[in-house]
Each structure stands twice: as C-alpha cells, then as structure tokens.
Amino acid sequence: MTREKKLLAERIQKNYKKLWNWHLEHARKTPPPFYCSVDLRDSGYKIAPVDCNLYPAGFNNICPDDMRAAPPIIRAQIAAFSLHHNICTPKKILILPESHTQNLYYIENLYYLTQLIQKAGFETQIGWYGETSESVVHLTSETEKKLEAFPILIKDGLLSTGNFTPDLILLNNDFSSGYPKRLDGIKQLILPSHSLGWHSRKKSEHFKYYNLLAKEFAQILEIDPWLIEIETVEVNEVNFNEGLGLDRVIDTASTMLGQLKEQHKNHGVSQDPYLFIKNNHGTYGMGIMTIHSIEELKTLNRRTKNKMSTGKNKLPIDSVVIQEGIPTATLVNRMAAEPVIYLFGCELVGGFLRTNHEKNVEENLNSQGMIFKKLCMSDLKAPDECEESDLPILELVYGSIARISALATGMELAEHSIPR
C-alpha cells in the first residue's frame, strides 16, 4: 500500500460527511446513470478512471458476497428512479441485451444480471432486439447456463415480448452502430437511455466533466487535484489510414507529452510520461494505442493504422482522445492488473480485477489475454466503523473515484437532456 494512497484514504475519511453532502448535491442536480462500471488505473502516485461504461457487462465477474449484498441496493435504486421519473414502482423488468449469440462470456454476464434483478424482487424477462425467425432465442453461456430471450414487439407505444409487458426496460446494449429510432416512442421508461450509446457518446465529454468534479473533490480534501485528474484532449476529423488529421494528432500529443514531463518533474515522478490514443466513441478496448514518443506517430505501420481506423462492429474511427497514460502499480501473480468498479446509481455493488498476461503495466489490459479476478467489497467496513489503522482503502479511494466518474456520466446525460 503506497503512502500516498493511505494519506488519501485518511483525508477522505476525515472529510467523509462533507464529501457525501457534496456528492448528494451533485446527484440531486444531475443524477448518475442507473448503473455503470468504471475502469480505474492506480499508479501509486496517481489514481483516475480510464473508462466508464454506461451499459456494463461483466456481472459474472463480481464476487459471490457482493452478489448477495446487491439486490437491496438495486431495489432502492429502482424505487428512487421511479420517484424521479414520476412513475409507479415497476414490478416487471425487461432486460434488452446485445444481440450476441457467439460471445459466451457476455451471455454469462447476462445470466448474472438477470439473477440480480430477480433477486431484487422483480419479475424479469430477456428481450431480443435483432433479426431472428424463432419465437424464442435459446442462449447458452460459457458455463452451460441456459437462458431464453424473446423477440420484442412494439404496439401503440408499448414494448413487449407478446406475453410479457414490462413496466421498465433495462438496457444492456450500447447500440454502437446507431440506436433504433423506433425505441424513441416507447412509453415505458428505458434505463439507461438508448440515446447515449457509443453511436453518439464521446469519451472526451466524460473526462471533461470528471476533471471538473475532481478539482472540486480535491478542494474539499485540500489535496493537489493532479493526484486524481487525467489529462484528456479530443482530436476530430481524423482517418489514420488516409493520414487525415494525423498532423493535429501529432501536434496535440507533442504538447501533452511536454506538459506531462514538466508535471512529472514537479511531482517527483521518475517515470517518463506516455500517452494513450483512443477511439472517442470506442468500447471493448478497440481502437487504442500507446506511444512514448512523437516519432512513433510519424512512423506508424499499416497494421497500427488499420487498428486505429475501425472500432466495434467495424465502424470507422473519425475522432480520438489523446490521454495521459497512467501505468498500473497493481499486480496479480506478477501480471499487470486494474480494478473495475460497478455502481447502481451512486452505490457500489462490487467489482473485479482485470489482469492480462500479454500486456505490461503501461498497456491497455482490456484486450486479448485478459483474465478476471474477484475483488470483493461487501465485507469492507463503513468509514465510521474503522480504526485509524484499519482503513477500508478500496472503498474509500477506489469507491470515491468511481463515484466521481458516475457523477460525471450524470452530467453527460444532463447536457443531452437524456433520462438516466
């Protein structure tokens, strides 16, 4: 445990009530999404999110203790969202997932998400948005769990599966290729909204709001905001294969590397800075590269250009973010690892550690070779129950940073006037 992280945890504990009131005030103005997952990077000298997913998968990786503790949190969140949207508390919930029949791990995630909603006390069914000639789509997960999904129907503004008309629709599909406009007229509440999938959402917007909130958070704690910020700049109208906008990518990266070198020097960080270049609309860890020098951008090979030209579903990449690289100091069995935290609204419900035996501490771990390790949180003490020598570091530090990221996503949604 680094000294910096322990000091941060102590500051958070000392100012916990003040921080919680600050958090509640932001959540009142711009509520966070119904659920999300936040990928964190902890370098030892800095902790920040590197991604926030609005339609999280991976519920199969949450540890059993946290799975058992989650249903009351989910029930409370659904009640709160029902009140916020002035609807009756739902009894029936339809999960509308990705139309993945080949990704067995995604189906495993879907099984555990369904279990969570059912154990929270709601009648639950899985819908199917996609072409099929079957009346029931039979799904089998990686561990041979069986699920049934039912093609959706829309009539008079109500979405159903024929025999099941939900009160609320829970979306687990980011609609990267574009959202189906026929969902616009649905009378039932859809959470999170289908209008902010990766077809329209930008990583750059998320980190803009995150850094604003991080400054406020740091001011309350009286710490240097640099410890929890992450430099991020967007560059639009790019095409790596054709070289379009590459000069602006190079100029922006050069400026950022220079600034980061100065920051590292001022903060006593011996490591040389590096950068991530990411698809601004990206997910699934696609369309990402790392660079340590501008020369790497000037001498891109064909393979890298191709990788940076298309994202999920082979959609063209025309906008990127250039982001400060934060190496991970977290190791599991000598493999680089990073925590991923799951939230329903503002409440933590668990997480896992993503490891990757094919990547080093500076690289993108959300790629081929990744392995998931349980990261239990439900048995951690609340701050007011802790002895000074027994701080719940993960909940205080990782949990606080993840909540800031969730609040930032709420601000994204508010800017677009989108239901959470």
N, C-alpha and C positions, 0 to 999 in steps of 0.2 A: 504494500500500500504506500503510495507516494505521500510525502509530507504535504504537498500542495492539495491533494485530494482530501486528506484528513482535515486540513485547515478550512477548505471549502465546506465540508460537511459540518464542521463546528459552527461556521458563520450561518449556514442555512438553519441549523438547529436553534441557534441563538435568536434568529430573526423569523422564526417559523410563523408566528401569528401574523406578523406584518406582511410576510410574503404570501401567506394564504389569503389575506384580505385583498392584497394586490391582484392575486390570481383570480379570486372570485369576482372582482370588479371588472376585469377584462372578460371573463367568461360570461358575465351578465350582458355586456355590450355586444360582444362578438363571440357567441358560444362556439366551442371547438366542435369538430365533427362527431357524429355518433360513435365512430370508432376509428382508430388509425394505428399504425405501427411506425416506430421511429428507430432508424439505424443510427447508432452513436459511434463516435471514434474518441478514444481516450489515449492520448499520447504520453500521459504523465505530467506534461506541462500545460496541456490544453484539453478541454472536453467540449465537443459540439456535435450536433446532428449532421449527418451527411445525406440523409434522405428521410422523407416522411410519406408513407403510403396511405392514401385515403380509403382504399378498398383492400385491407390487408388479407393476405393468405398466410399460411404457416401456423395456424392454430394447433395443428398436430404436434408442434414442437414445444408447446407450453407444458410445464411440468404438472403432474397429477395434483399436487397440493394446490396450485394456483387454479387449476381447472375446477376443483371442488369449491374454491372460495369465490369464483367469478359470478355464478348465477345471481346472487343478491345484488351485486353491483350492476349487472345488466338489467335486472328488473327495475332498479331505481333509476337508471338512465332512460329506460323506455318510458317510465312514468313522467320523468322530467321533460323529455322531448314531447310527449303528448300534451303536457300542460303548456309548453312553449308554443306549440303549433295549434293550440286550442282544439284538440280532438279528444275523443274518449280514449281511455287506455285500451290499447288493442288486445285482442285475445288470440287472433290468428296472424301469423307472420309468414310471408313467403320469402325465401332466400332466392335471389336471382343471381346465379354464378356465371363465371366464364364458361363458354361452351367448349371445355376441354374434355375430350374423351380419351386422349392418349397420355396426358400428364397424370400419372397415378398418384404422385405426391400431392398435386393440387386436389384431387378427389379425397385423399386422406384428410387434408385441411378442411374440406367441405363437410366431411363426416363429423369432425370435432366441433366445428362451428354450429352445425345443426344440433349436436348434443348440448352445447352451451345454451342455445336459445330454448330448447325443450326443457332443460333442467331449470331454467329461469321461470318456467310455468306457462309457456305459450305453445299453442298448437302450431306445428311447423311443417311446412312442405317445401320442397325444392322445385323451383320453376326452371324452364329451359327456354332460353332465347337463342334460337338458331334453327337451321333447317333440319328437319327430321320427318320421316314418314311414319314413325312409330307413335303410338298413343302414350307409351311410357318409355323413357330412356333409362336403360339399366347401366349403372356405373359400378365399377369395382376398383377399390383403392389398392395402394401398394401392399397393404397387409390383408388383402382379401375382404375388406369390409364392403358390404353391398348397400348401394343407395339407389333410389328411384327418383327420377326427375320428370316433370310433366310439362309438355309444351304449353305456353301461355296463350290465352285468348284475351282480346280487348273488345268490349262491347259497351256502348253507352258510357264510355269513360271509366269503366271498371275493368281492372286486370284480374284474371282468374285463370285457373287451370281446368275449368269446366266444373269439377266437383269441389273446388276449394277457392273461396273468395277471401283474400286476406284483408285485414284492417290496415296492415303496414307492410311495405316491401323493403327488405333489407338487401341492398346491392352489394355484391362481391365481384364486380366486373368493372374494370376501368375503362371499357369501351375505347381502347387506344385508337381504333380505326375510325372513330366517329360514333357518337351516340345515336340510337334510333329515335328519330323525331316523333314517332308515334307514341313514345312514352311521355311526351310533353303534356298530353291532355288527360293523363291518368288522374283520377280523383283521389286515390289513396296516396298517403304520404310515402315518398321514396327516400330512404336514408342509406348512406349519404346521397345527395342528388346525383343523377346521371349527367348533369350539365358540366361537371368539373372533372371529368376523366382526363387522361393524358392527351386526348384529342385537342383540349383547349388549355389545360393547366400548364403552368411554367414553373420549373424549379426555382428560377430566378426570383419570382414573386414570393415564394415561400421563404427563401433566405433573406430577402429584403425585410419582411416582417419579423422573422426570427431575430435578426440582428438588432432591430429597433427594440424588441422586447428584452433581448439580452442586456442591452445598455440599461434599461430600467431596473432589471433584476440585479445587475451589478451595482447600481447606485444604492439600492436598498441594503445590499450586503457590504457596501463600501469596499469593493474589490475592483481590480483592473478588469474592465469588460473584455479585454483581449483574451483572457483565460477561457471565455466561453463563446466568443464570436468566431465566425468563419467567413473570410473574405470571399465574395462571390460576385462575378460580373458576367452579364449576358452579352453575346455577340450574335446578331441576327443576320439573315440573308447569307447563309454560308452553304457551300457544297464542296466537300473535301475532294471528291473525285474530279471535279472540274476546276478546283482551285479558287472557286468563288468565295470571297470574303476571307481567304486564308491570311492575307496581309493584315487585316484587322485583328484576327485571332493572334497572330504573331506579336503585333504591337501591344495588345492588351496583356498577353502573357508576359512579355518582356517587362512592362511596367509593374505588374503584380509581383513578379519574381524579385525585382529590385526593392519594392516596398517590403516584401516579406524578409529579405535579407537584413534590412535595417531593423525590422521588428525583432527578429531572432537575436540580433546583436544587442538590442536594448533590453531584451528579457533574459539574456544569458543562456540562450539555447544554442548548443554547439552544432546540432544537425543542420545541414544545408536544406533550404526550402525546396519544395517541389509542387507541382500542380496536377489537379485532375481536370480533364476536359470532358464534359458530359453532354449528352443529348438533353436539351432543355425540356423536352416532353417525354423523357425516357423512363422506362421501368424495366424490371427483370435484369438489371445490371448490364443492359445492352447499350452500345454506343458510348463507351467510356475508354479513355486512355490516360496514362500518366506521362508527364515529362519533367525532366530535371534541368533541361537547358533549351534555349530557343533553337539551337542547331537541330534538335530532334524534330521540331515542327518544319524546319526548312528542308529536311531530307526524309520526309515520310515515304514509306514504301507503299506499293499498291495494296498489299494486304491490309495495312492500317487505314489507308484511305477508304477501302471498301467497308471496313468495320465501322468507321465513323460516318458512313453515308446512309446507313439504314438502321432503324431500330426495330422494336417489336412489330410483328406482322409485316416485316419488310417495308415499313413506312419510311419515306425519305427524311433525313435529318436536315433541317434548314435553320436551326437555332441551337446554339450551345451555351453552356455556362462554363466559365473558367473559374476554378475554385481552388482555394488554398488546400494543399494536401496535408492531412493530419495522420501521421503514422500511428499505428496501434501499439500500445505497450502491453496489451492483453495477450497472453499466450496460454494455449491449452495443449498439453502434451507437445510443447515446443512448436506448435503451429500458431500462426497469426490468427487472432480472433477479435470479434467486435460484438458488443451487446445490441440486441434488438428488443425494444420495449413496446408492449401492447397496452393501449388505453381504450376504455369506453368513456367517451366524454373526457372528463378530467381525471378519471380514476384509473390507477394502474391495475392491470389484471394479470401481469406476468411477462414473460419474455424468454429469450434463449440466447445462446452464444453461437454466432456463425463463425466457423473455422474453415480453413482451406489449405490443404497440404500442398497445393500447387502454386500458392502465392506467398509473397513476403509481406512484411509489416507495412509497406507503403502502398501496396496494390489493392485493387478492387476485389474484395472477397466474395461478392455476390456474383459468382461465375462458376464455370465448370470446376469440379473438385471440391465444392463446398460441402461441409458436414455440420450438423446442428447438435449442440449440447444443451441440456436443460439448464435454465437459470431461474431457480425458484425465488419468489419474492414474498409469498403469502405468510411465511413464518417470521418475517422481519418485524422487529418491534416498532411501535409508533414512537416519534421523537420524544414525547413527554414521558415515555416509559424507559428511556435509555439512561444508563450510567454514562458519565463522560468518557469512560474508557471503552464503551461498547456501542459506538455509533453505528447505526444501520447505513453504512456508506452507500450501498447500491440504491436504496430507496431515496435517501436524501439527495445524493448527487445525480445519479443517472435518472431517477424519477423526476427530479426538478427540471433537468434539461429536457427530458421528454415532454413534460407538461408545457414548457415554453414553446416547443415545436408544435404541439397540438393547438395551443392558443394562436400561433402564427397561422396555422391552417384555417382556424376560425376567421381570422382577418382576411385571408384569401377569399373565403366563401362570402363574407360580408361585402367585399369590394364588388363581387359579381352578383350580389343580391340573390344568393343561392341558398336554399334550405340546407341545414346541416345534416 
